[in-house]
């Protein structure tokens, strides 16, 4: 991502119209480029100022009276010609005002429909949909920012103790190397406004990020499937923990990973 490309994407970025990959690319650029970051801050400030209700002012009473007087029918007697001309001008003014009112109504209707549509399209997303987007963003960020591991190790007895004191739970970390899914390491990540454990497994040249954090309740939930922007995701809840796996592996191999992880985690096997 360079400055020139970001200039073209700045407005859709601020409006939330970009896909997750592009959004993450811009966020990473803004961290390193103070010039673009300052422009983004100024643009957001300008938009907030324009949207402020303090910029609206009521029309003065004198102006309102002049407008009403100009639109009102003539009250002074004139010649037939003057009266006809005045009526014509009055009719034209009424037609102009009616046209303006209709046009304004149409613009308001179109604009309102667009706003309502936008609110429904964004606000109507389920919690799982929004969380899926956050999980993908975390996955892509870890790959692009070269921050896949805080602790790089294939030994679960090295990775598991590393999390102690950094999170308020101890994640299950089964060894799946013999099944074709070796552990690569782990890191501390942030989702749903809290720190989570991110376990990294691999399959050939593919990376699987498995995000884990305590669930809001201890109710078990079956595996659910999601697909976004070329990534496959699986999420489930077990024994009071929430799990989200994301990868660009094919769905069958991801299902195999989830099944093996669950089997080994439940049995307590290494």
N, C-alpha and C positions, 0 to 999 in steps of 0.2 A: 504494500500500500504506500503510494507516494502522495505528496502534498497536492499535486494537480488532480489526481483521481479523487482525493478526499473532498476537494472543493466542489466537485460535481455531485458528490453524494451527501454533502453536509445537511441539506434540508431534509431529504428522505430519512437520513439517520436520526435527526432530531424528532421527526414525526413518527418514528418507529415503523417505517415502511420497508426496511431492509430485512433480508433473511439473516439467520443466526450467524452464518459464517462471515458475511460481510460486516455485520454488526461487531463481531469480535475483532476482526481485522482493524476496523476503525478505532475501537477502544484501545487496542495495542499501540496504534500509531499516535493517538492522543497522549498516551503515557510518555512517549519519547520526544514529541514535537511540541514545544511550548508555544510556537507561533500558531499552529492549528488549534491547540487547546484553548488559547486565548480567544481566537475567533469564535470557537464553539461557545465559550462562556458569554461573549458579547451578544451573539445571536440569540441565545436562550434568554438573556436579560432583556434584549429588545422585544422579543415576543411576549415576555411577561408584562413589560411596560405597556405595549399596545393593547394587550388583553385586559389591562386594568380598568376598572369601572371609573376611576378618577378622571379619565380622559373625556368622559361624557359630560356635556353641559346642557341644561335646559335653555330653550330659546327665550330671550327677553320678552316681557309682556308687550312692549311697544312693537316689536317685530311681529309677534303673533297678531296683533290688532291690524297692522298694515296689510298682512297677508289676507286676513279675513275681509278687510275692506276692499282689497283688490279683486277678490274672487266674487264678492257679493254683487247682485244685480244693481244697475244704476237706479238711483232714487230720484234724480232730477229730470224733469220733463225736457225733452229735446224735440227737434223736428223729426218727422217720420224717418228721414234719411239717417240722422244721427242715432235715432233709437234703433233702427235696423242694424246699423253698423256696430252699435254697442252690443246688441244681442248676438251678433255674429262673433264679435271678439269674446264675449262671455262664453258662448258655446264652444269656441275654440279652446278657451282656457279650461273649461270643464272637461273637454275631450282630452286635453293634454294631461290634466290632473288625473283623470280616470285611467288613461294609458299608463301614466307613471305609477299609479297605485297598483294596477294589474301587474306591471312589470316587477315592481317591488315585491308583490305577493308571490309571483312565480319564483323570483330569486330566493325569497325567504323559504318557500316550499322546497326548492331544490337544495338550498344550503342546509335546511333543517333535515331533509331526508339523508343528505350525505353524512351529517353529524350523527344522526340516530343510527344510520347504518354502520358507521365507524364504531360507535359505542357498543352496538350489538355484536359486531364482529370481534371486538377485543374483549368486551365485558362478558360475552356469552361463552367464552372458552371455559372448559371445566378445569378444576384444580389439577387433575392429572395432565391435561394438555399444557397448562402453564409450567408445570413441574418438568414435563418432558422437554420443553424448550430450554429450561434452565440446565437440565442434565446435559443436553447436547452442547450448550454453550460451554459448560465446564469441561466436557470431553475435548472439544475443539481447542479451547484455550490451553489445555495441558499439552496438546500436540504442537501447537504453533509457538507457544512461549517457551518451549523446551523445558517444561516443568512437569515432567511425567512422574518424577519420584522426589520425595524428600529422603526416603531411605530405599536404596536400590539393592535388592537381595532376593535370591530365590529361596531363602530359608525362612519359613514361617516363624521360627523361633527367634529370628532377628527382627522381622517386620512387626510382629505382634507387640513385643515390649516397647518398641519405639513410640507407639501411640500413648503409652502410659503417661498421664499428667497433661496430655495435650487435648484429650477429649474425655467426656464423662461416661464412657462406656468402653467395653473391651470387645472388639469385633472378632467374629469367627473367621479364621484364615486357613481353610483346608488346603492341603497340598494336592494339586490335580495334575502334576507333571506326568505321572504315569498314564493319565488319560488324555494327554495331548494338550493340556492347558497349563503350562508352567507359570508359577508366580514370578513376577518381575520386580515387584516392590510395592511401595505404598506412599501416600502423601496425605497431608492435611488439606482439605478443600472447604469451600463454603457454599451451602445451598440452603434455601428456605430460611435465610438470615441466621444460620447457626453453623458451627464447624461440624464437618462430617468426615468419616474415614473414606478414603478413596483407595481401593485395592486395584492393582494393575496386574492383569493376566495377559498372556499372549497366545496366539494361535498362528503358526507360520509367521507371516509378516504383518499380521493384524493385531491391534491392541484392543483389549476389553477393559473398560473402566467400570468398576463396581462400587457405587456410592452406598454407604451404610450409615444410618443414624437411628436413634430410638424413635419408635412410633408413638403417636398420641395415645394409643390404647394397646392392649395386648391381644386384640382380636386378629386372628390369622386371616390373611386374604390370599386368594389364589393368584397365580402368575397371570399378568395381563400383558398383551402385546401392543407395541406402538411402532410406527415408522414415520420418520421425518427426514427430509432432505438427504436421502441416501443412507441414513443411519437406521439401525434396528435397535429397539429398546425392549426390555422386559422389566416389570416391577412386581414386587410381591411383598407381603408382610408376614413375618414368622416370629413367634416367641417374643413379641414386643419390639421387634426391629423392622425397619423399612429398608428395602433393597431396590436399587435401580442399576441395571446393567445396560451399557450402551457400547456399540461397536459398529464397524462397517462389514463385519462378517455376514455370511448368509444366515438366514433365519434358522435353518436346521442345526448348524453348528452352535449358534447362540442358545438354542433350546437345549442342546446337549450339555453345554456349559452350565446352564441354570440347573438342570436336573442333577448333574454331578455335584455341583456346589451344595445343593440342598441335601442330597444323600449323605455327603461326607460331613456337613455341618451338623446334621441331626444325629448321625451315628457317633460323632466325636472322633471319627477316624482321622488320621493325619493326612 
